[in-house]
Amino acid sequence: MRVKAGDGNLRQLPSNQTVTVATRMCWLVISACVSVTGKSLGIIPFSYLRDLTSMTTPQQIGNNGQIPANWTQKDIQNSGLPRYAADDLDGIVSELSNGAGFTLVQGLAPTPEVISDVEECGIRLQKFGQDLGRLLPQNSEQEQLVEISDFSDEDEFDDRGYRSPGELTPHTDPPPIIALLCLRPAHSGGANRLVSAGSIRDAIRDEDPTLVPVLEAGFPYFMPDEKKQGDGHIGDVIPTLLDGPGGISCVYYRPFIERAAEFSGIPLPARSVAALDMFDRFANDAELQVQYTLEPGELLILNNYRVLHARDDYVDWPEKHKRRSLLRLWLDADWMPEPPPAHAGRRNPMADLL
Ligand SMILES: [Fe+2]
């Protein structure tokens, strides 16, 4: 069933799938570490990047397969940002699986009245997600819809990235697909930055191919305790970049790699640091990134295997009801390729918590 604005079926979702405020999450605590500790991974100043917001118009729908999988900013400039109507599921699936690996979607929240109704937006977004694939729980409370906003003044222990202000450096989230519906942008800043994992690997291969196997071997990750700030344990070694049956799969969040090393008392080897530094350098390379500020009612969907995302720092509105706000889904879908075995856990990241 296609999702259409005003679809009468949208309100037939189970009542427990209404908008909720997330209270638990493990992986995305990592995002907060960046803003809380103030550690910088070499982010390029915003002004150096070209915001593509003004580069496309609502008339440019689809991209006709023009964007290669390992795209650079120049490729996106040439083709325009991929945009699809919310009922063009075939186009969206094709773009995510065989095209750019990300797309903007329009029409899900088409009017100011709908955009201002957070519950209605949540219902529409979940219905859309169910048409595209399967909703995944995003935290130990099994919430399938979370609000991304600054709640740092409400909760003592709530330094997770999606509930905190500030910059988030390029990283992947745990699931196969991420969907972000913008309800309200920040007063200023808060742009999303995207970069192709394949393009990062291409650039590393060009400069020092001996570092690629280091990233393929991977690193131990720190796994935080969701309830006790600072507590956690060292988890499995997770490869950063691997090829699976459906192509590349990237898992990356450097603060947890570094925290695992600190936790174990064993510093990262020099070759590991060199590989991570080069990965970060290209992940933040202005020529590889696209930057885009979502407008109210716009939906951004990412193939999280192939595209890393980041968020610029931002200045929020002083009034709470005006704060930057997005709704997020984590999704899997049968049409998504199987990840390499070492990344198989991505298909349901919260399964261990069930
Ligand atoms: Fe994220």
Residues whose N, C-alpha, C, O or C-beta is under 5 A from the ligand:
A	BS01	LIG	D173
